[in-house]
């Protein structure tokens, strides 16, 4: 299969990328990024695109892909709803529209977060925006789509932690990782990537996946 990945410069996207690189059934990976990851691999290519609110100019380059793993995301901390909506909903809508126009038989996987609000009416701003984003993807008309409501993630050693406060949290809690790995409410880089790959091959009716569902999908 051929896969598009966004957000590979961040912790979630790099986790998924690492697993895709290991799996033989993934034949080619296109990293859609604003800046280069500076990584060389025989089945890896990069497409640097600066304006993530408009992907229409690169539509023809996305036609040959079976799935898009949209792992890019930003924190809502320090942002008002308008800014967070632009960086989350507007960006994802543009990507979804372009991918669908390029190949409606594509599977689109979106990483949102545990607590996302599908009603779009709750009091928590980020949860409303991500709920609206999820709903748009699910109603777009792709061959299939999955919403990964990611919670606690234990990254591989080769995965960077992103923002400095994430790094601090992971360093402090790292001695607990062996225990946390046993919890169904916690997932890992490997399980996250495997779950995305498996759902392209083996569709399921559950479209909103919490960590326990991600762990189960990694074993299909």
Secondary structure, 3 states (H helix, E strand, C coil): CEEEEECCCCHHHHHHHHHHHHCCCCCEEEEEECCCCCCCCCCEEEEECCCCCCCHHHHHHHCCCCEEEECCCCCCCCCCHHHHHHHHHHHHHHHHHHHHHHCCCCEEEEECCCCCCCCCCCCCHHHHHHHHHHHHHHCCCCCEEEEECCCEEECCCCCCCCCHHHHHHHHHHHHHHHHHCCCCCEEEHHHHHHHHHHHHHCCCCCCEECHHHHHHHCCC
